């Protein structure tokens, strides 16, 4: 019997929110014993916490504002209502936060200011950072080094960067989270990166309802599909599937203090 922890999903998303009991049940049947539902705004964070409250043995939540929202929330006053939710007993992470230079949905300066607010909240609470970083690794790494003392408790969500960058993050104490895109046919170069990563610093995630693994590509993702990503990673590392699942689950529980 395998055990997995989905370290990053969005159960409050409209694509999933209408059938949470069924989604959670399917996840548990597939061996996904714990899920962290990650906030992307004040409303999303409140919803994630409500879902965690309603599913106390299976779901936890993270408190944060996505960098795409940084033009709206980049001051201490605007972030305050989100930060206040970090004291909730089901809140185990700070984020999703970071920098995203791909779509430029928000001004980079505002993204950096919002990131600093999340860093301050992580320092205050001691809870794990959940980091979104797309085509912004140099700026993000510099800000992380400047504002967060090492070792940094946190995870690079849906990591897709280089091996060189991965080693820098690992040296700071971060975990790396692998998601469905590792299974895609066009991800051969990234699979070579994953082969070189240490299993004791890896976790897995779905980012549900997004980024479904290849077997479900083009359809809604959900935590039950995590096993497909975990199997791919175990094969890349040359590890027994059940052994890798157990190691990844232990890493996820340690990262978020799930016991």
Residue pairs with C-beta under 8 A, 6 or more apart in sequence:
1 31
2 31
2 227
2 230
2 241
2 242
2 245
2 246
3 31
3 33
3 245
3 246
3 249
4 30
4 31
4 32
4 33
4 204
4 226
4 227
4 230
4 245
4 248
4 249
4 252
5 32
5 33
5 34
5 35
5 36
5 203
5 204
5 248
5 249
5 251
5 252
5 253
5 256
5 258
6 27
6 32
6 34
6 35
6 36
6 204
6 205
6 206
6 208
6 223
6 226
7 36
7 155
7 157
7 177
7 203
7 204
7 205
7 252
7 255
7 256
8 36
8 38
8 96
8 130
8 155
8 157
8 158
8 177
8 179
8 205
8 206
8 207
9 35
9 36
9 37
9 38
9 205
9 206
9 207
9 208
9 222
9 223
10 16
10 37
10 38
10 40
10 44
10 48
10 207
10 208
10 209
10 210
11 17
11 20
11 23
11 35
11 37
11 48
11 51
11 59
11 208
12 37
12 39
12 44
12 47
12 48
12 51
13 208
13 209
15 209
15 220
16 23
16 208
16 209
16 220
16 222
17 47
17 51
20 51
20 54
20 55
23 222
23 223
23 224
24 35
24 55
24 58
24 59
24 223
26 222
26 223
26 224
27 35
27 58
27 222
27 223
27 224
27 226
28 58
29 224
30 223
30 224
30 225
30 226
30 227
31 227
31 245
32 223
32 224
32 226
32 227
33 58
33 249
34 58
34 59
34 60
34 249
34 252
34 253
34 258
35 58
35 59
35 60
35 223
36 59
36 60
36 61
36 62
36 92
36 93
36 130
36 252
36 256
37 48
37 51
37 52
37 59
37 60
37 61
37 62
38 48
38 61
38 62
38 64
38 93
38 95
38 96
38 130
38 157
39 45
39 46
39 47
39 48
39 49
39 61
39 62
39 63
39 64
39 65
39 82
39 85
39 95
39 96
40 64
40 65
40 66
40 68
40 69
40 96
41 65
41 66
41 69
41 73
41 82
42 65
42 73
42 81
42 82
45 61
45 62
45 63
45 64
45 65
45 82
45 85
46 85
48 61
48 62
49 61
49 63
49 85
49 88
49 90
49 91
51 59
51 61
52 59
52 60
52 61
52 90
53 90
56 90
59 90
60 90
60 91
60 92
60 93
60 256
60 258
61 88
61 90
61 91
61 92
61 93
62 91
62 92
62 93
62 94
62 95
62 96
62 130
63 82
63 83
63 85
63 86
63 88
63 91
63 93
63 94
63 95
63 121
64 82
64 93
64 94
64 95
64 96
64 97
64 118
64 130
65 73
65 79
65 82
65 97
65 114
65 118
66 96
66 97
66 132
67 97
67 98
67 99
67 100
67 105
67 106
67 111
67 114
67 115
67 132
68 100
68 103
68 105
68 106
69 105
69 106
69 114
70 106
70 107
70 110
70 111
70 113
70 114
71 105
71 106
71 107
71 110
72 78
73 79
73 82
73 114
74 110
74 111
74 113
74 114
74 117
75 113
76 117
79 114
79 117
83 117
83 121
85 91
86 94
86 121
86 124
86 125
86 127
87 125
91 127
92 127
92 128
92 256
92 257
92 258
93 127
93 128
93 129
93 130
93 256
94 118
94 121
94 122
94 125
94 127
94 128
94 129
94 130
95 118
95 129
95 130
95 131
95 132
95 154
95 157
96 130
96 131
96 132
96 157
97 114
97 115
97 118
97 129
97 130
97 131
97 132
98 111
98 115
98 131
98 132
98 133
98 136
98 140
98 157
99 108
99 111
99 112
99 115
99 132
99 133
99 134
99 136
99 139
99 140
99 143
100 106
100 111
100 132
100 133
100 134
100 135
100 136
101 108
101 134
101 135
101 136
101 139
102 134
102 135
108 136
108 139
112 139
112 143
115 140
115 143
116 143
116 147
118 129
119 129
119 143
119 144
119 147
119 148
121 127
122 128
122 129
122 148
122 153
122 154
123 148
123 149
126 153
127 153
127 257
128 153
128 154
128 155
128 255
128 256
128 257
129 148
129 152
129 153
129 154
129 155
130 154
130 155
130 157
131 140
131 154
131 155
131 156
131 157
131 174
132 157
132 158
133 140
133 156
133 161
137 161
137 165
141 165
141 168
141 169
144 152
144 172
145 172
148 172
150 172
150 173
151 172
151 173
152 172
152 173
152 174
153 173
153 255
154 173
154 174
154 175
154 255
155 174
155 175
155 176
155 177
155 203
155 255
156 166
156 169
156 174
156 175
156 176
156 177
157 177
157 179
157 205
157 207
158 177
158 178
158 179
158 181
158 205
158 207
158 211
159 166
159 169
159 176
159 177
159 178
160 181
160 190
161 193
162 193
163 193
163 196
163 197
166 176
166 193
166 197
169 176
170 176
170 198
170 201
174 201
175 201
175 202
175 203
175 251
175 255
176 197
176 201
176 202
176 203
177 202
177 203
177 204
177 205
178 194
178 202
178 203
178 204
178 205
178 229
178 233
179 204
179 205
179 206
179 207
179 211
179 229
180 206
180 207
180 211
180 212
180 213
180 214
180 217
180 221
180 225
180 228
180 229
181 187
181 190
181 211
182 190
182 191
182 194
182 229
182 232
182 233
182 236
183 213
183 214
183 215
183 228
183 229
183 232
184 214
184 217
185 214
191 232
191 236
194 233
194 236
194 237
195 236
195 237
197 237
199 237
199 239
199 244
199 247
199 248
200 247
200 251
201 251
202 233
202 247
202 248
202 251
203 248
203 251
203 252
203 255
204 226
204 229
204 230
204 233
204 248
204 252
205 226
205 229
206 212
206 221
206 222
206 223
206 225
206 226
206 229
207 221
208 220
208 221
208 222
208 223
208 225
209 220
209 221
209 222
210 221
211 221
212 218
212 219
212 220
212 221
212 225
213 221
213 225
213 228
213 229
213 232
214 228
215 225
215 228
216 225
216 228
227 245
230 241
230 244
230 245
230 248
231 241
233 244
233 248
234 240
234 241
234 243
234 244
234 245
235 241
237 244
239 247
252 258
253 259
